[in-house]
Amino acid sequence: MAVLAEVSPLAGLGWWLAATVALALAALVARRLLLTDRPWLSGGNMFGSVVVYGTLAVVVAGALAGIGLYAGIGYEPPRLSTERIAGTWSDGKGGTLVLAADGKATADRIKTFALGESFDSVVHECTGTGTWTYEPGSGPWSQTVDVSLDGCAMDTWEVFGSLEHPKLFVFIGDPDSGDLYTLQRRDQR
């Protein structure tokens, strides 16, 4: 959800924890008010129950999500084609990438990322012309758009979003960080 909402994983974790605490407190108050015939539990016992059953719920939900993803249930990037990729893509901050149907590419202030000496992300703005190709891959998760521009070290773009609102992205720095640089179609079809 953090990736789809375009927030950092740390912010997503913070919101998840806040929602969990709010729901747990509401459930504990409701239990005391609505289930008056149940035996009285001390705060420590209720906290222990929430921790045990909450952990069990997270593990079960994670296992079911893993099984669902393995089985192909859930989100899947849209299958695009060369025709659907061709067009104008924007980062929403003044950077544009025009991918022409004939395989030519034109970038204006598109950001590229490299790892610096201290493993921090070094950002460069790229303006230039070159070529692009679409690789459909063996499935929706492996499709890529390779852009080669004169004077720019451009990463391979991957696909996500929806068929109506496709997006291209590259990782910023370490892929484990979850930070993405995204481009959205400006000329929707």
N, C-alpha and C positions, 0 to 999 in steps of 0.2 A: 504494500500500500504506500510505503514511503517513496518508492520509485515512481509509482503512478501519480502521486500527489506532488512530485518533484520537490520533496523536502529531504533533508539529510537523514541518514539512518538514525543518527543520535536524536534528532528532533522527533522522528517517528517513534522511537523507543520511549521518549519522554511522554508523548501523548498517550501511548499505549499504557504506560504505568499509571498515569493520572486517571485514565478511564477505568482501569482495573481497581484502583483504590476507591474511586467514587462509587462504582458498582458494588464492591464488597461492603463498603460502609452502609449503603442503602439496603443491601440484602440483610445485613446483621440487624439494623434497626427494624426492618420489616418483620424479621423473624421474632424479635422480642415483642413487637406490637400485635402481630397477627396470630402467632402460635403460643398463646398464653397457657395452653394446657401441656405444653412440652416442658421437660425438666429445665430448670434454670442452669445456664452455663456461665461460668466466669469469663471475663474478657480474655484471659490467657487460653482457656479451652477453645473459645470461639476463634481466636487468632490461630491456634494450632490447627484447628479443623480447616480454616480457610487456606492456610499454607499447604496442608497435605492435599486437600481436594483440589485446590487451585493448581498445584503442581501437576497432579494427575490429569486435570483437564487440559493443561497446556501440552503435556506429553501426548495425550490421546489426539488432540487437535493437530499437533505437528505430525504425528504418524499418519493420520487420515489425510492431511494435506500432501504429504510425501507420496502416499499411495495414489492419491488423485492425480498428482502431477505425473507420476510414473505411468499411470494408465491413460494419460492424455486428457484428463478432465480439468477444466479451468481455463485460465487465460492462455491464449496463443497469439503470437504476433500475426498481423495480416499477411497473407501471401500476396506479394506485389509482383509486378512485371516491369520490364524495361519501360513500357508505355506509362505505367503508374508512377514510376520513379522520375521520369522526365518532367521538368517544371522548375519552379522557383521555390526554394526553401529558405526560411528565415530563422534566425536565433531569437528574434524579438528584441534585440538590442542593437540593431543597425547592421548586423552581419547577414549577408545573403549568399547563397550558392545556387547558381543557375545551371541545371543539368539539361542540356539540349538533347532532343531525340536522336541527333546524328552522332552522339558520343562526346560532344565538346562540353567542357565545364568552364564556368567563370565564377570566381570567388571574389567577394568584396567584403573585407574586414571579418572573415571567418577566423575563429580562434583555433589554434593548434596547441597541443600540449606535449611537453616533454618532462622527463624527470631530471631535476637538477642534481648537483653534487651531494646535497644533503637530503636527497630523495623527496624534495618538495616539488610541486608542479610549477613549471616555467611556462608562461602563456605567451604566445606569439600571435600577432594578427597577420592573416594571409590575404593578399590580394593578387590575383593573377589568373591566367588561363591554362587550360590543359585538357585532359580527357577523363572520362569515367566509364565504368562498366558495372553491370549488375550481375551478381552471381546468385542464382536461386538456391543453391545448396541442396541438401537432401531433405530438407524440411523447413518449416517456418522459422525455427530458431537458428538456422545456419545460413540464412540469406544475408548477403552483404553487398555494399556499394563501395567499390574501390575508386577513389578519386586521386588522380595524379596531376599536380599543378607545378608549373615551373617555379623554382625557388622556394617551395613550401614542402615541409615534411608532413603529409596528411595521413592521419590514421584511417583505418578501414571503418566505414560506418555500418552500424547494425540497424535493424528495423524493429520498431514496436509501435504502440498506439492502436488504432482501429483502421478498418478499411476506409471509413469515411474521413478519418483524421489521422493519417499515417505520420510517423515521426522517424527521423534518423537520429542516431546517437553514437557518441564515442565516450569512452571512459576518460575521466580526468585523473591523471596520475595512476595510482594503484587500483586495479579493477576491484580489489576487495573493499575499497573505500565506499563504493556505491555512488560516487559523484559522477554525474553525467553532464555532457554538453549536448543539448538537443536542438534539432532543427525541425520546424513544422512547415507543412505545405502552405505556401501563401496563396497559390492559385488553386483552390479546391475544385474538384470536378463534380 
